[in-house]
Amino acid sequence: CCIVGFALFSNSKETDHFYPVMKDFVPYFWHSDLDQLTEIMKITGTPSQDFVQKLKSQDAKNYIKSLPKVQKKDFASVLKHASPLAVNLLENMLVLDAEERVTAAEALMHPYFEPIHDPEEEIEAEKYDDTFDNMDLPLDEWKRITYKEILNFKPPQTSESKETAV
């Protein structure tokens, strides 16, 4: 099996289908966090004023307002080797505003994944626990919490995949 970007593929047919898309797009993401955001916005365009107003951090608002205004590029011209379905999927996924962006479940239902979609193989993920996301704790406390989480982690028990079962 092979991991490419955000997806796990179990055979070469699937990676052959996805690789041309990522080959064109991955170079845009080899930067520091702020450079990466700037590079992404060179393609997706500068966020709208409505989005900037939704931001809670004044630093984030100031940073985005300081950027030069950039128009959204045509994704098909950036992703020259991608199928129209792949272009459409990435365009829906690379929306900065989480309220406007497709969810993971919606993305997996996109026609791009139809050839490899198998409802019997797909499991529903547990809801993300954001308890710690906005806590301002000392580094030693973060280390303690992380260590405790690692010790308490129990991988979900799943049935064997049809492809890996012998």
C-alpha positions as CSV (number, residue, x, y, z in Angstrom):
1,C,0.0,0.0,0.0
2,C,1.1,3.6,-0.5
3,I,0.3,6.9,1.3
4,V,0.1,9.9,-1.0
5,G,-0.8,13.2,0.6
6,F,-3.9,12.6,2.6
7,A,-5.0,9.3,1.1
8,L,-4.1,5.7,1.5
9,F,-4.0,3.6,-1.6
10,S,-3.8,-0.2,-1.6
11,N,-2.8,-0.8,-5.3
12,S,-0.9,0.8,-8.1
13,K,-4.1,1.5,-10.1
14,E,-5.2,3.9,-7.4
15,T,-1.8,5.7,-7.1
16,D,-1.6,5.9,-10.9
17,H,-5.0,7.7,-10.8
18,F,-4.0,10.1,-8.1
19,Y,-0.3,10.7,-8.6
20,P,-0.6,13.0,-11.7
21,V,-2.8,15.4,-9.7
22,M,-0.4,15.6,-6.7
23,K,2.7,15.8,-8.9
24,D,1.6,19.2,-10.1
25,F,0.2,20.4,-6.8
26,V,2.8,19.3,-4.2
27,P,5.5,21.8,-5.1
28,Y,3.2,24.6,-3.9
29,F,3.3,23.2,-0.3
30,W,7.1,22.9,0.4
31,H,7.3,26.1,2.5
32,S,7.1,27.3,6.1
33,D,3.5,27.7,7.4
34,L,3.2,31.4,6.5
35,D,5.0,30.9,3.2
36,Q,2.7,27.9,2.5
37,L,-0.4,30.0,3.2
38,T,0.9,32.7,0.8
39,E,1.7,30.1,-1.9
40,I,-1.8,28.6,-1.5
41,M,-3.4,32.0,-1.8
42,K,-1.5,32.6,-5.0
43,I,-3.7,29.9,-6.4
44,T,-6.9,30.2,-4.4
45,G,-6.9,34.0,-4.3
46,T,-6.9,36.4,-1.4
47,P,-9.7,35.6,1.1
48,S,-12.8,37.7,1.1
49,Q,-13.4,40.5,3.7
50,D,-16.2,38.3,5.1
51,F,-13.7,35.5,5.8
52,V,-11.2,37.9,7.4
53,Q,-13.9,39.3,9.7
54,K,-14.6,35.7,11.0
55,L,-11.0,35.3,12.2
56,K,-10.6,35.5,15.9
57,S,-6.9,36.4,16.0
58,Q,-6.1,40.1,15.3
59,D,-2.6,39.0,14.2
60,A,-4.2,36.7,11.5
61,K,-6.5,39.5,10.4
62,N,-3.6,41.9,10.1
63,Y,-1.4,39.3,8.3
64,I,-4.1,38.6,5.6
65,K,-4.9,42.3,5.2
66,S,-1.2,42.9,4.6
67,L,-1.0,40.6,1.7
68,P,-1.3,41.8,-1.9
69,K,-4.7,41.2,-3.4
70,V,-4.5,38.1,-5.7
71,Q,-7.2,36.8,-8.0
72,K,-8.1,33.1,-7.9
73,K,-6.3,31.1,-10.6
74,D,-8.0,28.6,-12.9
75,F,-7.1,25.3,-11.1
76,A,-7.1,23.4,-14.4
77,S,-4.3,25.6,-15.6
78,V,-2.3,24.9,-12.5
79,L,-3.1,21.2,-12.4
80,K,-2.3,20.5,-16.0
81,H,-2.2,16.7,-15.8
82,A,-5.3,16.3,-13.6
83,S,-8.7,15.1,-14.7
84,P,-11.6,17.6,-14.5
85,L,-12.9,15.6,-11.5
86,A,-9.6,15.9,-9.6
87,V,-9.5,19.6,-10.3
88,N,-13.0,20.0,-9.0
89,L,-12.3,18.0,-5.9
90,L,-9.2,20.0,-5.0
91,E,-10.9,23.2,-5.7
92,N,-13.6,22.3,-3.2
93,M,-11.1,21.1,-0.6
94,L,-8.8,24.1,-0.8
95,V,-11.2,26.6,0.4
96,L,-9.8,28.6,3.3
97,D,-13.1,29.1,5.1
98,A,-14.0,25.9,6.9
99,E,-17.7,26.8,6.8
100,E,-17.5,26.8,3.0
101,R,-15.1,23.9,2.5
102,V,-16.3,20.4,1.8
103,T,-16.1,18.1,4.8
104,A,-14.0,14.9,4.6
105,A,-17.2,12.9,4.2
106,E,-18.5,15.1,1.4
107,A,-15.1,14.9,-0.3
108,L,-15.1,11.1,-0.1
109,M,-18.5,11.0,-1.8
110,H,-17.1,13.1,-4.7
111,P,-17.3,11.4,-8.1
112,Y,-13.5,11.4,-8.3
113,F,-13.4,8.6,-5.7
114,E,-16.2,6.6,-7.3
115,P,-13.8,4.0,-8.8
116,I,-12.4,3.1,-5.4
117,H,-15.4,3.9,-3.2
118,D,-16.5,0.8,-1.2
119,P,-19.0,1.6,1.6
120,E,-18.3,-1.7,3.3
121,E,-14.6,-0.8,3.7
122,E,-15.3,2.7,5.0
123,I,-15.6,3.5,8.7
124,E,-16.9,6.6,10.4
125,A,-14.3,8.4,12.4
126,E,-14.8,9.5,16.0
127,K,-15.5,13.2,16.5
128,Y,-12.3,15.1,16.9
129,D,-11.7,16.1,20.6
130,D,-10.8,19.8,20.5
131,T,-10.6,20.1,24.3
132,F,-7.0,21.2,24.2
133,D,-7.1,23.4,21.1
134,N,-7.4,26.8,22.7
135,M,-5.6,26.2,26.0
136,D,-2.6,28.3,26.8
137,L,-0.4,26.0,28.9
138,P,3.3,25.8,29.7
139,L,5.5,23.5,27.6
140,D,5.9,21.0,30.4
141,E,2.2,20.7,30.8
142,W,1.8,20.1,27.0
143,K,4.4,17.4,27.2
144,R,2.6,15.7,30.2
145,I,-0.7,15.8,28.4
146,T,0.8,14.5,25.1
147,Y,2.6,11.7,27.0
148,K,-0.7,10.7,28.8
149,E,-2.6,10.7,25.5
150,I,0.0,8.4,23.9
151,L,-0.1,6.0,26.9
152,N,-3.9,5.9,26.8
153,F,-4.3,5.5,23.0
154,K,-6.0,2.4,21.9
155,P,-6.3,1.9,18.1
156,P,-9.8,1.1,17.0
157,Q,-10.5,-2.6,16.3
158,T,-11.5,-3.0,12.7
159,S,-12.2,-6.0,10.6
160,E,-9.6,-7.0,8.0
161,S,-9.8,-5.3,4.7
162,K,-10.9,-7.5,1.8
163,E,-7.7,-6.6,0.0
164,T,-5.4,-7.7,2.9
165,A,-7.4,-10.7,4.1
166,V,-5.7,-14.1,3.2
